[in-house]
Amino acid sequence: MVPGADKGRFIAFGRVFAGTVQAGVKVRIMGPNYEKGKKDDLNIKSIQRVVLFMGRRQDPVEDVPVGNTCGMVGIDQFLVKTGTISTDENAYPMKDMKFSVSPVVRCAVEPKNPQDLPKLVEGLKRLAKSDPMVVITIEESGEHIVAGAGELHMEICLKDLQDDYMNGAPLKISDPVVSYRETVEAETDQEC
């Protein structure tokens, strides 16, 4: 999901594996929890526009043939991070991508002004939608936790959250924390 020009909306970005993508065509949007034969996490919606990303600009096109990447406008409400889009009723969903890194660096965030809390909550939803590696959680204490794949990744995510998704509202950000975990793998022959 790529943030669109109008705030709050996203453009679904993907590759065409078969056929062509056209504006106005009704498609089946299968989310990550969709199972063949069930209706859970399945939506049917028309693609409003198809665009090609050319650097910073987006060029609208009539259709995109197989093998190319494109952006699809108008289906962002039905996708969280990943999904499969098809016109075929017998299509199977593609597996989610598995990343070799996991979000291990965590920061607690809160707005400096309590009246900005709704902006923070909406900004966190938009951040989670735009970055597949970010994990957002709310602790029992009410703290909002942002987890990323490294310190640089966290720095970029928190900058995007504050500047782009919260319109510059100031944040209080805790120091980054990396959880250290260890376990017992074998029984010792030593006696205490």
N, C-alpha and C positions, 0 to 999 in steps of 0.2 A: 504494500500500500504506500503510495507516494502522496504527500500532502498536495492538495490542489490549490489553485490560485484563490478561490473563495474560501475563506477561513471556515474550518470545521468539516470540510469535505475532503475526500481522498479519491485518488485515481488508482484503480486496480491495475497493477503492472504484471505482465506475464508473457509467456512464450506460446505461440500457436503450434500445436503438435500435429494437428490434422485439420483439413478444410480451410476455411477463411473466417475471419471475424469481421462482422459488419454492424453498423449502427442500426438500431430499430429491430433487430432480431431478438426473439424471446429465447432466453437461455436458462438452463438448469444450473443453479449455483449450489454446489455440494461443498459444505463446510468440512472441517477436519473431523467432525464426529458423525458424518453421514455413513450409513451402512446400506448397501445395496438391498432394495426391496422395502425399505422403511422410509417414512416421511420426515424423520427427525433430521434437523440441520439441512433441509432441502428447501430452496426457494426458487421460484420461477419469476423472472424479471426481464425487461428489455434493456439492452445496452443503449444508452442515450447518444454517446459519441465515442468514436475511436480516434486515438491520437498516437503519433509517433514522437518519442522523446528525441530531440535534436539538441543536445547540450542543455542549455537553460530553457530553451523554448519548447513548446509543444505544438506540433503541426497536425491539424485535423485531417483525416484521410477517410475515403469512402470505405475501403476494406483493407485487410492485412492478410496476405497469404501465409501458408504453412512455412515454418522455419524462422519466422521473424518474431521480434518482441514488440509489444504495443501496450498502450494504456487504455483502459475501458472506463468511461465515466458513467455514473448512475447506478452502480452495483455495490458501492462501498458500504451501505447499511447492512448488507447481508454477509460480508466477509469480515472476519476479525483480523487474522494475520495471513492465513493460507486457505486455499480451496481449489476445487476443480470446476471449470465452467465448460458446459457442453450443451449441444442441442439434441443429442441422441439420448433417448429414454433408457437405453440399455448400457450406457456408459458406466464404467467403474471409476471411483475417485482415485486420484493419485495419492500415494503415501506422502505424509509430511516430511519435510527435510529434517534430517538429524544433523545437529551441529557437533563438531568435535570439541567445542568449548562449552562451558556452562556458565551462567551468570553467578560469579562468586564474590564480586565486590558489591557491598550493600551500603546505601546511604539512606538516612531518614530525612524526609523533607517536610516542611510545614511553611505556610505563608507567614510573612512578617506581620501582616495585617489580618486579623481573624475574618474580616469580611471578604477576603479573597479566597476563602476555603472552597466555595463552589468552582472558582476558576481553577484551583489546584486539582480538584477531583476530575473536572472535564479535561484539563491538560494532561493528567496522568493517563486517562483513557485514550486520548489521541496519540500520546507517546507510545503506549503499548501497542496500538494498532499500526504505527508506522515502522517500528523496529522489531524484527522477529526475535532478537536476542534479549530484549528487555523483559524482566519479570517485575510486575507491580503487585505488592501485597499490602494488606492492612493488618497490623498486629492487634492483639487483644486490647492493648493500651490505647488504640486509636491512631498510632503512628503510621504514616504512609511510607513504605519502604520501596526504594527503587534499586533493583539489582541488575548489574551489567557484567560484561565479560572481562573487564579490566579497568584500570584507573583512567586511561585515555577515553575509552568507550563511555564511562560514567560521566566524565567531564563534558563530552559532546552531548550526551543525552540530557544532562541537567541544564546545559546552555540552551538546547532546543526547547526544553520544557519551559524555562523561564522566558526566553525571548520570543519564541514562535507560538507556543501553545497556551501561554498565560498572558500574552501581550505585554510583557515587561514587568509584571507584578513581582515585587521582591520576595525572595525565599530565604528561609533559614535552612541551611544544609549541614547535616552532621558530617564529621570526618568519615572517610571511607573505612569500612570494616571488612576484613576477610575472615570468614569463619574457618577456624582450624579444627580439623576433626582427625582422630586417630582411633584405631581399633586393635583388638587382639586377633592375631592370625593363627597362632599355634600355642599349644600348652608348653610351659617351661619344665625343664627337669630340675630346676633349682628350687630349694625349699626355703621359705622365709622364717 
